[in-house]
Amino acid sequence: MGSLKYASTIITKKVLQVVHFSSCLLFKVNKNKITFASYRSDELSGNLLYLSEALKRKYPDKQYVTLMKRFDSSVTGKVKYFVHLIKATYSLATSAYFIIDDFYIPVYFVRPRENTEVIQLWHAAGIFKKFGLSTVGKPFGPRPDYLKHVKIHSNYSRLYVSSADVVPYYAEAFGMDEDRIYPLGLPRTDYFFSNSNTALKERFFNEYPNLRGKKLLLYAPTYRGKSHYQDDFQSPIDFQILEEKLGGEYRILIHLHPYMRVTDISDQKFVYHIQKEYSILELMSLADILITDYSSVIFDYSLLGKPMVFFAHDLEDYKRERDFYLDYKEMVPGPVFAQTEALADWIKNEDFNLEAVKNFKKRFFDFHDGKASERIAMHIMEDKTGG
């Protein structure tokens, strides 16, 4: 019965194993080939983008391959994604370095070749809500019968994280030895150190002239789904109350995970859903205050030294469903609210504790220099280039 439940997974696994075995027989590992792969986006973004740019600057003679394909749950989308998986498996068999930023099926279905390194640049910073093998036994986590067929987070050669403090937690989540986890930073955070906001602000306020002179609240809630399937998002925050209390001075920008869609925003004068035209890094740079519940964007945002606040109306339920590595209320660098009125009053009073944000940043980032991409690029290449 269990095999029938996972029939499509088993078939996909067998096909990819045949593709990998055949590729290994027919082709050697190309020592100059570096592949970037992800299902999170159709184009290079985030950590993969910044690392690829650093590698290309420093090692221009290498062969760079990008395999970016966002999963689409339609029938056509599934067929296209299956073709993508076959291409990715061939590239895994022929690349010296295969670099990913999330869960990635081909890596778990085959045993990578001895001369291939699989490098994980996990998309979330720090350690916040539990993930990976840490969620086994939780309602959110993978079922034991699924794990028999899919050895999730296996076969990573190296993992790069933001600080030494988080290494033991990632070792648990991925079932890795700590000595293969390197706290050298997150490539995408280089953005905050290398970009002037002047051009960004000019472009943004030309596009949204009604927001000139307003303070911007960035609302970035966590993604609560278990898979790649689209989830409807309905805000637990009452935007009408926020507008009544803050509307003269503030406006809200909403940015959602790619697999979330807004269903209940009708007031486009106070609340602006901004998704594709500006990255989350750009929106964080523009925002005056971050509002979230359990999203790991708090780590990136802490580098900016700006206030953040937490709206966790279902904290106890979320603990039961998924849980956290650390005590939630003790860890977060801002107050926690469950009622919109209290949230609005805190924002209006501007009772911000920036010292808490500063200490949070120091704990979860060992480097604050904007050189993470360069540092990781050199670390990846040094073993095989004799550096």
N, C-alpha and C positions, 0 to 999 in steps of 0.2 A: 504493500500500500504506500509506504514511504517513497519507494522508487517511482511509482506512478505520479505522486505529488510533485516530484522534481524531475519529471521526464524531460522537459525542455532544457533544464540545466545539465542533465546527464548527457543528452545528445550534443549540446553545444560543447561540453567538455571533451567528448570523444572526437568531435570534428577538429577542435583546436589542437588536440594532442597529435592527431594525424598530420595536420598542417605543420606543427612544430617539428615533429620527427622527420618529415619529408624535407623541410627546409634545412635541417641540420645535416641530412645526408647529402644534399645537393649544393649547399653553400657554406663557405667558411664565415667565421665572424670577421666583419670588417672593423679593424682596429681603429679606424677613423670615423666610424658612424656613431652618431649620438642622436637618439630618438626621444622626442617629447610626446607624451600621450596623456589624454584625459577625456572623460565623458562630461565634464562640467561645462564645457563651452565649445563653440565651433571655431574658436580662434585662440591663439596663445594669449594668456592673461595671467595675472597674479604672479605667484612664485615662478611658474614656468617661463613666463615672458621675461622677467627680470634676469633670471639665471641664463636663459638662452642668449640674451643680449650681451651679458658679461662674457660668456664663453666665446661668442662670435668675435668680440673685440680682441680677446686675448689669444684665441686659437682659431684664426680665420680659415686655416687650411683643412679643418675637420669637415666632415659631411653631416649636415644637420637635416633631420627629418621631423616633421610635425604631423601628428595623428590626432587631431582634435575633432571629436564628434559628440555633440550633446545628445543624450539619449532622448528619443521621442517614442512615447508609448503607443502610437498608432500602429496599425499593421504595416504600413509602408515604412514607418520609422524603425520598426523592429527589424525589418529585412535589411534596411540600409545599415543599421547598427551591427547586424550580424556580419555583413561584408566588411565593415570597419574592424571588427574583432579578428577576422581572418588576416587582414592586412597588418594589424598590430602584432599578431602572433608571428607572422613572417619576420617582421622588423625586430621583434624580441629575439628571434633565433639568429639574426645577422648583425645585431648592434653590439658595440663594445659597452655602451652605456644606454640604459633604458630608464628614462626619468619620468616619474608620475607625481601627481599631487593629491590623490584620493584612492579610494577603493578601485581596483582595476582587475577585472576578471581574468584576462589571459595570464597574468603573473601567477595566479593561484592554481591554474589548471595544468601548468606544465612545470618542469624543472629547468630553470635557465641554464644555459651552457656555462662551463667553467670560466670562460673568458668574457662573460657578460656580467656586468654589474647592474642590478636593479636599484635605483635610487629613489627614495620616497621624500618628497617635499610636501609634507602634509599641509593641507590648505588652511587649517585652523591653527592659530597661535596659542601659546601657553597651554594650560590644562584647566578645564572648566567642567563642563558636563562630560560624563563618561562616554567612551566610544570603543569600538573594536572589541577585542576579547574581554575587556572590562565589563561589557554589558551582557555577557552570557549569563542566563538565569534571570535576567530582567525582562519585563514585557517588551521593551524596546529592542532587546538584543536578538542575535541570531539563535535559531533553534538548534539543539544538539543534532537532530537528524539532517539539517542543512549543512552543518559543519562536517558531516561525514563525506559530503560530496564536494564541498568548497572549503579549502583550507585558507580561510581569509587571512589577509595580512602576513602570508608566508612569503619566503623567498626574497625578502629585502636584504640587499647587501649593506646599505647605509641609510641612515635617516638623519635629517638635519632639523634641529629644534632651536627655540629661542633662548633657552637658558639651562644651566646645569641643574637647577631646581626641578625642572620638569622631566628630566631623563628617566627616573625610575617609573614614572607614570606611563610614559610612552613605551617603555620596555614591557610593562604589564599589558598595555592595550594591543601591542603588536607581537607579543611573545618573542621579543628580541633580547639579545644580550646587550647590556648597557654599553659595552665597549665598541659597539657599532652605531651608537647614537651620538651625534656631534652637536654641541650647543654653539653653533657659529652664527645663528641669526636666521631671519626670514628674508629672502631676496626682495619681496614686494615692499617691505618697509623702507627700502632705500628711497622710495618715492618721496617720503616726507622730508628727506634731507637734501634732495637734489633739485627740487622744483620750487619755483617762486609762485606764490598764489596770485600774483598780479594778473597774468594772462588768463588764468582760470576764472577769477572773479569777473573779469571783463566779459568773457564769453558767457558765463552763467547769467549775469545780470542783464546782458543784452537780450538773452533769450527769455528771461523772466524779469522784466522791468518792474513788475509789481512787488518784487521781493527786495528791491533796493531800500536800504535803510531799516530793514527788519532783522531781528535776531532769528537765527535758524535753528530749529530743533530737528535733529536727525533721528527718526524712529527706525531702528533696524532690528526687528524681532528675529528670534532663532527659527530655523526650519525644524518642524516637528515630524516630518514624514520619515518613513523607514526605507523608502525606495526612491527611484527616479521619477515616480509618477506625480503629476501636478496636484498640488493641494490648494484648496480655496483658503484664503486668509480673511478672517473677520477680526477686526481689532477689538481687544478687550478694553482699550482706552476709549473713553467717551470724548470724541473730538469736539462735540458741541460744547461740553463743559470747558474744555481747554480754550476754545475760541472765546467763550464768554469771559473767562478770567484773564486771558493773555492776548487776545486777538489784536489789541492795539499795537503791541510791541513785537510779537512773535509770529512766525509761520512754521508749519511742519513739513519736512521732507520725509517721505517714506521710501525706503529701499528694502526690497524683499529678496530672499534667496531665489535663484533662477527657477526653482520648482514650486514656487508659491505665486498665486495670482490674487489680486485685490478684487473683492466682490462688494464692498460696502462703503466706498468713498463717493459721496455725492457732492460734497462741498469742495470745489476746486479753487476757492479763493483763500482758504485757510490751510488746506491740506493739499500737498502736491506729491503725487506718486511719480518718482523719477527712477527709471530702471536702466534703460539701455544707453541713453545718451551721455550719462556720466557714471564713471566707475565708483565703487564704494570708497576707494581711496580718495577720489576727488571730492565726494560728498562729505567725507570725514574732515577734509581740509577746509571745506566751506562752512561746516556746522559750528555753532557756538556751544551746543550741548548735545550729548548723545543720550538717547533713551533706548533701552533694550530690556530684555528679560533674561535670556540665558545664552546670548550670542557671543561667540569668541571675538567679535570685532572689538570688544573692550580692550583687548591686549594691544592691537594696532593703534587704537584711539588714544591709549595712555601715552604713547610717544609724543603726542601733540600737547600734552599737559593741560587739556581742557576738561571741564566738569562732565561727569556722566551720572545718570540716575537710572534706577532699576524698577520696572513695573512688573512684579511677579505675583499676579493675582492667583495663580494656581501652583504655588511653590511646593506644597506638600504632595499634590498629585504628581507633579513632575519628578520629585524625589523618588516616589514609588515606581514610576514608569521607567526612569532612566538613571537618576541619581547623579551626584557630583563627586569629584575626587577630594575636594576640600569643603569645609563648612561654608555654605553659600553666603550667608549674611556676614560672616567674619572676613571672607575673602574679597568681596566686591568693593571697589573704591568709590562708593557712593551710597546714598540712602536707598532703601527698598520700600516701595509702596504697593498697595493693592487696591487703592481707591483713587479715582481720577482727581477728585477735589484736593486731596493731600498732595498729589503730584504737582498740580497746578500751583498750589500755595508755595511749595518749595522752590519752584522755578521763579515765581514772582518775587519771592523774598531774596533770591540770589544768595542763599546761604551755602556757598560752595566750599568744599574742603579739598583744595588742590594739593595739599601735602599728602593726603591719602593716595591721590593719583600718582604723585611723584614716587612714593614708596612702592606702589604697585608696579610701576615701570621698572624700577631698579631690581625688583624681585624676579620679574619674568623676562627681562632682556639683559643679557650679559654685555651686549655691545649697543652703543647708541651713536654710531658713527656713519651710517649710510653706506657702509662698504660690505654688507652681507653677501651680495651677489658675487663680488670679486673674490671674497674670502672663500666662499663655497666652491666657486669655479676652480680656483687654484687647488683646493683640497681634493676635489674630485679627480683632477688630472694628474696630480703629483705622483701617484703610485705607478701609473703606466707611462709617464713621460720622463721618469727619473728625477722629477723636481723635488 
